């Protein structure tokens, strides 16, 4: 049996990681005129965090994958 009970995807994000996700989220919301308190913005945030947890740490790549365009 594995000594590791959780995958790296289960580990909490550090403040630097969250800062990257926040910048990408804000850039996409601004570009697409999405209200940050909307359900759409919440779904976008969840998508960005999931992509980040999957290993996409470059802000440009996150913008491309989450928003369809470069941020």
C-alpha positions in Angstrom: 0.0 0.0 0.0 1.2 3.5 -0.8 2.5 5.7 2.1 0.9 8.7 0.4 -2.8 9.0 1.3 -3.5 12.0 -0.8 -2.5 13.1 -4.2 -0.8 16.5 -4.8 -4.2 17.7 -6.1 -5.6 17.3 -2.6 -3.0 19.5 -1.0 -3.9 23.1 -0.1 -2.7 25.9 -2.4 0.0 28.2 -1.0 -0.6 32.0 -1.1 1.6 32.3 -4.1 -0.4 29.7 -6.0 -3.7 31.5 -5.1 -2.2 34.8 -6.2 -1.5 33.4 -9.7 -5.1 32.0 -9.8 -6.5 35.3 -8.6 -4.6 37.3 -11.3 -5.8 35.0 -14.0 -9.4 35.1 -12.7 -9.4 38.9 -12.6 -7.9 39.2 -16.0 -10.5 36.9 -17.6 -13.4 38.5 -15.7 -12.3 42.0 -16.8 -11.8 41.0 -20.4 -15.2 39.2 -20.6 -17.0 41.7 -18.4 -18.0 39.0 -15.9 -19.4 40.1 -12.5 -17.0 38.6 -9.9 -19.9 37.8 -7.6 -21.8 35.9 -10.4 -22.2 32.1 -10.7 -20.2 32.3 -14.0 -17.3 33.9 -12.1 -17.4 31.1 -9.4 -17.4 28.4 -12.1 -14.5 30.2 -13.8 -12.5 30.3 -10.5 -13.1 26.6 -9.9 -11.9 25.8 -13.4 -8.7 27.9 -13.0 -7.9 26.2 -9.7 -8.5 22.8 -11.2 -6.2 23.6 -14.1 -3.6 24.9 -11.7 -3.8 21.7 -9.6 -3.4 19.7 -12.8 0.0 21.4 -13.3 -0.8 24.5 -15.5 1.1 27.1 -13.5 1.9 29.6 -16.3 -0.5 32.6 -16.2 -0.7 32.9 -20.0 -1.5 29.2 -20.4 -4.1 29.4 -17.6 -5.8 32.4 -19.4 -5.7 30.5 -22.7 -7.2 27.3 -21.3 -9.8 28.9 -18.9 -10.8 31.9 -21.0 -10.0 31.0 -24.6 -7.7 33.9 -25.1 -4.4 35.3 -23.9 -4.8 37.5 -20.8 
